[in-house]
Amino acid sequence: MSNPYGSSSLPLLPQTGETPLALQHFLNEISNFTTQLQTFSAQINDVSSLHDAALRSTESATGYTSGASARLEAAVAECSSQAKALKDFLKALEVDVLLTSRDGDYAESRTKAGQFEKAKKDLQAAVREFENTERVYRNRYNELLARQYRIVNPSATAEEIEHAVSSGETQVFSQALLNSNRSASAKSVATAVRERQQDIARIEKTLEELVLLFEQMEEQVMLAEPLTEKVDESVLHVSDDLEKSVGHLDKGVDSAKGVRRKKWWCLLIGVMILVVIIIIIVIILTMRKTQNKATNPKPPRRLLM
């Protein structure tokens, strides 16, 4: 089965740096995505048909042929690859929507965003269908093994059957083969279990990958560094301005403290000058008073006879 998703069928969007796609170019890519998604859905239907064929061959006396197993494995691997390619392409479209919005073209951005959201929902629905196809196949196959185990060991309890099916251990069926008098049926079941054990492991791995794929589709896409660098640069400018403002404020506080200290010194000097002036005045007045007494002595008192 050829892979319709070669590198030429669904290339990644052209690397345009920080320049978003023109609207018509974007719509063309959406159309390309839709076409590839339809091919992906058709491939899922093919996988479902191969599942039915695998169950029929396992239940029949001829067993599950290696050719059928290889076709089913190739088809599932192809579906998984397609799902990943579509997811990556969708993420590229999401980046373009963010670039358009960042450039300020809001009308075009809304148009692109609407197309992108529809494409995303369509892909999620298709991947969910693929996941459901694998789950249904696993459940149907487990039911088939349970029925065949009852044929090998009719007296088996429900717990024994559940353990035999869920464990995937061929030893369980081999032991039932030794204890069974239905040799032909037992050998057929044991052979089927050996042939299908790897397929069950492959189903579980596929389901785990699809769960991861859903998580990746929901992850928020971040624009590349240029926008981040601008934000970081703005933050640095704000930080520098804040530091400068704090420095100026500290200088202002120190200056205010210096002014207050100078005021107190001026006041102290003024008081000291005033005290000195008062002392000088007192000294001058005292000296003058002394001089007056020296120049104008009091007349002596006369004695009365």
C-alpha angles and dihedrals in degrees: 000000000000122000111244089194101073119154089266094052099059111013121177115262113275114270103253097166109217095343116100122222120266111261095249091049090051092050090050090054090050089053090050090050091051092051092051090046090056089053089050091053091050089052090053089056089052090053090051090052091050089051090056091048091050092052092049093049092047092051094046125081092250093065131214109317122221090235093058091046092052092049092050093047092049092048093050092046089051092050091050091050092049092050092053092047091051091048092052091047090050091052089053089054090050091054090053091052090053092048091052092050092048091053089059099246094132097167092054090041091056091050092050092044092054092051091046094050091051091049090049093052091048092052092047090052092050094048090047089053090051090049092049091050091056093045093050091049092050092050093046092049092050089052089051092051090049091054092048092047089056088053090054094042112020092177094057116126123232090254092053092049092048091050092048092051100040097043095055089209114150090203090072092058092041090056090049088050091056092049095045129091089201096086099168095049093043093052091049092053094045090050091049092050093051092048095047100041093089091046091056090051089049091053092053091049091049092051091050090051091050092052089052090047091056090050091051092050089055095049115111113249114228123206117244124266104285093077091041091050091053091052091047090048091051090049090051091050091050090048092050092048090049092051091049091049091050089049092051090047091051090050090050091051091048090048092050090050089050091051091051091049091050091050091055091048091050091049091049092049091048091052091048091050090049091051091049091050091050091050091050092050092050091049092049093048091048092050092049092051091052092050092051091054091051096051097042108043118184116258115251117257118251121232116233115227 
